[in-house]
Amino acid sequence: MKYLITEEQLGSIADGIQRLLTSLLKDKRYVYKVTAEPIADEDYEDESIEIYLIFDMDKLLGVNDTNKNILRVRAQRIAREYVEKFFPNIEFGIYTRAKSKRD
């Protein structure tokens, strides 16, 4: 079954995750930006999306690799729980990456 994912819903998903991560990670703003994009269809007429958690690596310079990994996994878990709770019919993948110049 297909669900129509609107551009507004995609923005709502990204904004909600961004606000939640900012509050739960004590406003350290390690997560620079969250984006949600449809996997295949330009018209958003699909039930699958990709969510990217974009980390600002400059703010993680003093953090060791173990703690970076813990932060990444924690952020992914928070995002997964948010989407499962508020958008239960959407299939999704959550990915992390470092902030790039195009961000």
Residue pairs with C-beta under 8 A, 6 or more apart in sequence:
1 47
2 45
2 46
2 47
3 46
3 47
3 89
3 90
4 44
4 45
5 38
5 44
5 45
5 46
5 47
5 49
5 90
6 44
7 44
9 44
9 87
10 36
10 37
10 38
10 44
10 49
11 36
13 36
13 49
13 51
13 82
13 83
13 86
13 87
14 34
14 35
14 36
14 51
15 34
16 82
16 86
17 34
17 36
17 51
17 53
17 78
17 79
17 82
17 83
18 31
18 33
18 34
20 78
20 79
20 82
21 31
21 34
21 53
21 75
21 78
21 79
22 29
22 31
24 78
25 31
25 71
25 74
25 75
28 59
29 56
29 59
30 55
30 56
30 59
30 60
30 71
30 75
31 53
31 54
31 55
31 56
31 75
32 54
32 55
32 56
32 99
32 103
33 54
33 99
33 103
34 51
34 52
34 53
34 54
34 79
35 51
35 52
35 54
36 49
36 50
36 51
36 52
37 49
37 50
37 52
38 44
38 46
38 48
38 49
38 50
39 46
39 48
39 49
39 50
39 93
40 46
40 48
47 89
47 90
47 91
48 90
48 91
48 92
48 93
49 90
49 91
49 92
49 93
50 92
50 93
50 95
51 79
51 83
51 92
51 93
51 94
51 95
52 95
52 96
52 97
53 72
53 75
53 76
53 79
53 94
53 95
53 96
53 97
54 96
54 97
54 98
54 99
54 103
55 71
55 72
55 96
55 97
55 98
55 99
56 99
57 98
57 99
58 99
60 68
60 71
63 71
72 96
75 96
76 94
76 96
79 94
80 94
83 90
83 92
83 94
